[in-house]
Amino acid sequence: MLDGLRAGLSEIIGDSSRVLTAPAVLDRLSHDFYWYSPILRPRLAAKVADAAVLPAAVEEVLAVLRFAGKHGVPVTVRGAGTGNYGQCVPLEGGILLDLSLMDKIEEITSGGVAVCQPGLRLGTLEAEARRRDWELRMYPSTLVKASVGGFLAGGSGGIGSVAHGGLRDFDNVRAIEIVTMEEEPRVVLHEGAAVQEILHAWGTNGVLTRIWFPLAPAVDWIQVLAAFDTYEHGFSFAESIATESVWQKRLVTVFEWPIPSFFTPIKQLTRAGKCLALFMIAKEQRSALCAAASAAGGEVTFSGPYDGPRTQPLLSDYTWNHTTLWAMKADSAYTYLQCGFSPTDCREQFRLLRARYGQDILFHIEFMKNGDGVVIPGAIPIVRFTSEDRLNDLIAYCRSIGVFVANPHVNYLEDGGRFREDNSQLRAKLRYDPRGLLNPGKMISFHKEAVSL
């Protein structure tokens, strides 16, 4: 079977060097950062594709999906492999479709829309956009490595979301083209609200091949760190910056101690025992922010420019889920959750969690704007893992006190993130992949025998 699979893919691609079957290569391409989760680590480690193929054009994607459909072979799409849920891990073997060669910027329009291919690295797009006086509206902490397509398929927000919301919000994805896994695959354009069918669906209901990604006017940003004696003081100050419209910001993050102690490359910028707040603020507001931090009892330990993805130090390397990575480097018992706290009741939620779990949960807040335009304390708390039962108890308790949880310790969409309550992603799966060959096992509400909802 494997020989036939490789021969068939080589024939339709016309280049055997872009069909990969070496075990070590397949093992690398078949995995992402699922090992952040102690639950997913043993469950996904042995999963591997039978072959990987690197298409260079949409016509080749169509050909691969036509071949896979004819022979009933599963197809799992890979971007840059920076996801954390095992999105690109092929549960049933088959073909791994690596889109890294489809990495072109086709156009940046005069109105600030990047038309690009899915394998384009976000860091490359940010650098090119800033050369033209534009910038990304938002990006994950994996900016340098992550792909645009992978971000849309598996992400939800990031640096910039405090001003621009998430990928689902405020027309932040203008349009996308996908290739379907129907009996005869086709290219389908989704515009406006229709993009919601495909966003954050892990490639289970279509393969992204072209993206219209709106940008924002470029801003000269300044990075600022401030240390506060307590988490309460640091959180309150960060909250004021995040929620007051006078501040032009790209990032507002706050970490309780000992999280800052994990950031060894910038250890000299932290203060022992103190909460740390991190900001990206407009250059002209630097003096005002530093003065406000000092007036609130904080100590500004660093301020310096952001010049693009290669800035050193790049403080976003310590935010969002990069924080989890630094924690795991310090102590392998740490893992994480992805939460949304109430903008009005968060302090009581913090108190309840601390009373029940003590230092087994450490607060790491990422402020972001929701779809209603309200800035909320999103969170990627650091959690000490002791057992699966205790982790599940923590998740259940969070939900019982009104804390939203996107569970990063499952490998399916419905509990693992932004599965839509209106079932539009499932309906798209039924239309575009009725045989269930795209990333099978990741959308558990899908059943091949279903024909409609």
C-alpha positions in Angstrom: 0.0 0.0 0.0 2.8 2.5 0.9 4.6 1.9 -2.3 1.4 2.5 -4.2 0.6 5.6 -2.2 4.1 7.1 -2.9 4.0 6.2 -6.6 0.5 7.6 -7.0 1.4 10.9 -5.3 4.7 11.2 -7.2 2.8 10.8 -10.4 0.2 13.5 -9.8 2.8 15.9 -8.3 5.3 15.1 -11.0 8.2 15.5 -8.5 9.1 12.6 -6.2 11.3 14.8 -4.1 8.1 16.4 -2.7 6.6 13.1 -1.6 8.2 12.1 1.7 8.1 8.7 3.3 11.3 8.6 5.5 10.2 7.5 9.0 12.1 10.3 10.8 10.7 13.0 8.5 7.1 11.6 8.8 7.4 11.6 12.5 8.5 15.2 12.6 5.8 16.4 10.2 3.1 14.4 11.9 3.4 16.2 15.2 3.0 19.7 16.7 3.3 21.0 20.2 0.6 18.6 21.6 3.1 17.6 24.2 2.3 20.8 26.1 -0.5 18.6 27.4 0.4 15.6 29.7 -2.9 14.1 28.6 -2.3 14.3 24.8 1.4 13.4 25.0 0.9 9.6 25.4 -2.2 9.5 23.2 -0.7 11.1 20.1 3.0 10.3 20.2 2.7 7.2 18.0 0.4 8.7 15.5 2.1 9.2 12.1 1.1 9.7 8.4 1.9 7.1 5.8 3.3 9.7 3.4 3.7 13.5 3.3 3.3 15.6 0.1 4.3 19.2 -0.4 2.1 20.8 -3.1 3.3 24.1 -4.7 0.0 25.3 -6.2 -3.7 24.9 -5.8 -3.9 22.6 -8.8 -1.7 20.2 -7.0 -3.9 20.4 -3.9 -6.9 19.5 -6.1 -5.0 16.6 -7.6 -4.0 15.2 -4.2 -7.5 15.4 -2.8 -8.9 13.9 -5.9 -6.5 11.0 -5.6 -7.1 10.6 -1.9 -10.9 10.6 -2.4 -10.7 8.0 -5.1 -8.8 5.6 -2.9 -10.4 6.5 0.4 -7.2 7.8 2.0 -7.4 10.3 4.9 -5.7 13.7 4.5 -4.5 15.8 7.3 -3.3 19.4 6.6 -0.2 20.9 8.2 0.8 24.5 8.4 4.0 25.2 10.4 3.2 22.8 13.2 3.0 25.3 16.0 -0.4 24.3 17.3 -0.9 22.8 20.7 -3.9 20.5 20.4 -2.5 18.0 17.9 -4.4 19.6 15.1 -2.0 18.3 12.5 -1.5 14.9 14.0 -3.0 12.3 11.6 -5.1 9.9 13.8 -5.7 7.4 11.0 -2.4 7.7 9.0 -2.9 8.5 5.3 -1.6 11.6 3.6 -0.1 14.6 5.4 -0.6 17.6 3.2 2.2 20.1 4.1 1.4 23.5 2.7 4.8 25.1 3.5 5.7 25.6 -0.2 2.5 27.7 -0.8 4.0 30.7 0.9 3.6 33.6 -1.4 2.3 37.2 -0.8 0.2 37.7 -3.9 -0.7 41.3 -3.1 -1.0 43.9 -0.4 -3.8 46.2 -1.6 -3.8 49.9 -1.3 -6.6 49.5 1.3 -4.4 47.2 3.5 -5.5 43.7 2.7 -2.9 41.0 2.3 -3.8 38.4 -0.3 -1.6 35.4 0.4 -1.1 31.7 0.3 -1.6 29.6 3.5 2.0 28.6 4.0 3.2 32.2 4.4 4.9 32.8 7.7 3.2 35.5 9.8 6.6 37.0 10.6 7.4 37.4 7.0 4.0 39.0 6.4 4.5 41.4 9.4 7.9 42.5 8.1 6.7 43.1 4.6 3.6 44.8 5.7 5.5 47.2 7.9 7.8 48.1 5.0 4.5 49.3 3.4 3.2 51.1 6.5 0.9 48.3 7.5 1.0 45.7 10.2 -0.8 42.5 11.3 -3.9 43.2 13.3 -3.1 40.2 15.5 -0.7 37.3 15.6 0.3 34.5 18.0 3.4 34.5 20.1 4.9 32.0 17.5 5.0 35.0 15.1 8.3 34.0 13.4 7.4 30.4 12.7 3.6 30.2 12.5 1.8 30.2 9.1 -1.1 32.3 8.1 -3.2 29.3 7.2 -2.3 27.5 10.4 -3.3 30.5 12.4 -6.7 30.7 10.8 -7.3 27.0 11.0 -6.2 26.5 14.6 -5.8 29.9 16.3 -8.2 32.4 17.7 -6.3 35.6 18.6 -3.0 36.9 20.0 -0.9 40.0 20.2 -3.2 42.8 18.9 -6.4 41.2 20.1 -6.7 43.8 22.9 -7.4 46.3 20.2 -8.8 44.3 17.3 -10.5 41.3 18.9 -10.0 37.7 17.6 -10.0 36.2 14.2 -13.8 35.8 14.2 -14.4 39.4 15.1 -14.7 42.7 13.2 -14.1 41.4 9.7 -10.6 40.3 10.7 -10.6 37.7 7.9 -12.0 39.2 4.8 -12.2 36.1 2.6 -10.8 32.6 2.1 -10.6 30.0 -0.7 -10.7 26.3 0.2 -10.4 23.1 -1.7 -13.1 20.6 -0.8 -13.0 16.8 -0.4 -16.1 16.1 -2.4 -16.2 13.4 -5.1 -14.9 16.0 -7.4 -12.8 18.5 -5.3 -13.4 22.1 -6.2 -12.2 25.6 -5.1 -14.9 27.5 -3.0 -14.7 31.1 -2.1 -16.0 32.2 1.3 -16.5 35.9 1.9 -17.7 37.9 4.9 -19.7 35.9 7.4 -19.2 32.7 5.4 -15.6 32.5 6.5 -16.9 31.5 10.0 -17.7 28.0 8.5 -14.0 27.4 8.1 -12.1 29.4 10.7 -10.7 27.3 13.6 -11.9 24.1 12.1 -8.5 22.4 12.0 -8.7 21.6 8.3 -11.6 19.2 9.0 -13.9 20.8 6.4 -11.7 22.2 3.7 -8.1 23.0 2.8 -7.2 26.7 2.9 -5.4 27.8 -0.3 -5.8 31.6 -0.5 -6.5 34.1 2.2 -7.6 37.8 2.2 -6.2 39.0 5.6 -6.9 42.7 6.5 -4.0 44.7 8.0 -3.9 47.7 10.3 -1.9 51.0 9.8 1.6 50.5 11.2 2.3 52.0 14.5 5.7 52.8 16.1 5.4 50.5 19.2 7.3 50.6 22.5 7.7 47.6 24.7 7.4 48.3 28.4 7.8 46.1 31.5 6.7 47.1 35.0 7.0 45.2 38.3 4.4 45.5 41.0 4.5 44.3 44.6 1.3 42.1 44.4 -0.7 40.5 41.7 -3.7 42.6 42.7 -1.8 45.8 42.0 -0.3 44.6 38.8 -3.7 43.3 37.5 -5.5 46.5 38.4 -3.0 48.6 36.6 -2.9 46.4 33.5 -6.7 46.3 33.5 -6.9 50.1 33.5 -4.5 50.3 30.5 -6.4 47.6 28.6 -9.8 49.1 29.1 -9.3 52.8 28.9 -9.6 53.9 25.2 -7.1 56.7 25.6 -4.3 54.2 25.4 -3.2 52.9 21.9 -2.0 49.4 22.7 -1.1 46.1 21.0 -0.4 43.9 24.0 -1.4 44.1 27.7 -0.3 41.1 29.8 0.2 40.4 33.5 1.9 37.5 35.3 1.8 36.7 39.0 5.0 35.5 40.7 6.7 33.1 40.2 5.9 33.1 36.5 8.4 35.9 35.8 11.1 33.8 37.3 10.8 31.3 34.4 11.9 34.0 31.8 15.6 33.3 32.1 16.7 35.3 29.1 15.2 38.5 30.6 15.8 37.7 34.2 17.5 41.0 34.8 14.2 42.7 33.8 12.1 41.0 36.4 12.0 41.6 40.2 12.1 38.7 42.7 8.7 38.1 44.3 6.9 40.7 42.2 4.1 40.6 39.6 5.2 41.6 36.1 3.1 43.6 33.6 4.1 43.8 29.9 2.8 46.3 27.4 3.2 47.2 23.7 2.1 50.9 23.6 2.3 53.6 21.0 5.7 55.4 21.0 4.3 58.8 21.8 2.6 57.3 25.0 5.7 55.9 26.5 6.3 58.7 29.0 2.7 58.8 30.0 2.6 55.0 30.6 5.8 55.0 32.6 4.5 57.8 34.7 1.2 56.1 35.3 2.9 52.8 36.3 5.1 54.7 38.8 2.1 56.5 40.2 0.4 53.1 40.7 3.3 51.8 42.7 5.1 50.0 39.9 8.7 50.0 38.8 9.4 50.3 35.1 12.2 47.8 34.5 12.4 48.1 30.7 11.2 50.2 27.8 12.4 49.9 24.2 11.2 49.9 20.6 9.5 47.1 18.7 11.1 47.1 15.2 9.5 43.9 13.9 9.8 40.2 14.4 13.5 40.2 14.9 13.4 42.8 17.8 15.6 41.9 20.7 14.3 41.4 23.3 11.0 40.5 21.7 8.8 40.6 24.7 5.9 38.9 23.0 8.1 35.7 23.2 7.1 35.6 26.8 3.3 36.0 26.4 0.3 34.0 25.3 1.3 30.3 25.1 5.0 31.0 25.0 4.5 31.6 28.7 3.6 28.0 29.1 6.7 26.9 27.3 8.9 28.9 29.7 7.1 27.4 32.7 7.6 23.8 31.3 11.3 24.5 30.9 11.5 25.5 34.5 9.4 22.6 35.8 8.0 19.8 33.6 5.0 19.3 35.9 3.5 22.5 34.6 0.9 22.6 31.9 -1.9 25.2 31.1 -5.5 26.0 30.5 -7.1 28.5 28.1 -9.7 30.6 29.9 -11.9 33.7 29.7 -12.7 35.5 33.0 -15.6 37.8 33.6 -14.7 41.5 33.1 -16.9 42.3 36.2 -16.5 39.3 38.4 -12.9 38.2 37.7 -11.5 39.2 41.1 -14.0 36.9 42.8 -13.2 34.1 40.3 -9.5 34.6 41.1 -10.2 34.3 44.8 -12.3 31.2 44.5 -9.7 29.4 42.4 -6.9 30.4 44.7 -8.9 29.2 47.7 -9.6 25.8 46.1 -6.3 25.1 44.2 -3.7 27.2 45.9 -0.4 27.5 43.9 -1.5 24.7 41.6 -2.9 27.5 39.4 -0.8 30.6 38.6 -2.6 33.6 36.9 -1.4 34.8 33.5 -3.8 37.3 32.0 -4.0 38.3 28.3 -6.4 41.2 27.9 -8.4 41.0 24.6 -11.5 42.5 23.1 -14.5 40.2 22.5 -16.9 40.3 19.6 -19.1 42.8 21.5 -16.2 45.3 21.8 -15.7 44.6 25.5 -12.1 44.1 26.8 -12.0 41.0 28.9 -9.3 39.3 30.9 -8.5 36.3 28.8 -6.1 33.9 30.4 -3.6 31.1 29.9 -3.1 30.2 33.5 -0.2 27.9 34.4 -1.4 24.7 36.1 0.6 22.2 38.0 -0.4 18.7 36.7 -0.8 16.0 39.3 -3.5 13.8 37.7 -6.0 13.8 34.9 -8.9 13.7 37.4 -7.6 16.8 39.2 -7.1 18.6 35.9 -10.7 17.8 34.9 -11.9 18.9 38.3 -10.2 22.2 37.8 -11.8 22.6 34.3 -15.3 21.7 35.7 -14.9 24.1 38.6 -13.8 27.0 36.3 -16.9 26.5 34.3 -19.1 26.2 37.4 -18.0 29.7 38.5 -18.5 31.3 35.1 -14.9 31.0 33.7 -14.9 30.0 30.1 -12.5 27.1 29.3 -11.2 26.0 25.9 -9.8 22.7 26.9 -6.3 22.2 25.4 -6.1 18.6 26.7 -8.5 17.1 24.1 -7.9 16.4 20.5 -11.3 17.3 19.1 -12.9 20.6 18.1 -16.1 20.5 20.2 -14.4 21.0 23.6 -11.0 22.2 22.4 -11.7 25.8 21.4 -13.9 27.8 19.1 -16.5 25.3 17.8 -19.4 27.4 16.8 -22.7 26.9 18.6 -24.6 27.4 15.3 -22.9 24.2 14.0 -21.8 26.1 10.8 -18.4 24.2 10.8 -20.3 20.9 11.1 -22.6 21.8 8.3 -19.6 22.7 6.1 -18.1 19.3 6.9 -21.2 17.6 5.7 -21.2 19.6 2.5 -17.5 19.6 1.7 -16.2 16.3 3.2 -19.2 13.9 3.3 -16.9 10.8 3.4 -15.0 12.2 6.5 -11.5 12.0 4.9 -10.2 15.4 6.1 -8.4 15.1 9.5 -10.7 12.3 10.7 -11.5 12.0 14.4 -11.1 15.7 15.2 -14.8 16.7 14.8 -16.6 14.1 16.9 -20.1 15.5 16.1 -19.6 14.5 12.5 -21.1 11.2 11.4 -20.7 9.9 7.8 -24.2 8.6 7.6 -25.6 12.1 8.4 -26.9 14.0 5.4 -28.4 17.1 7.1 -28.9 18.7 10.5 
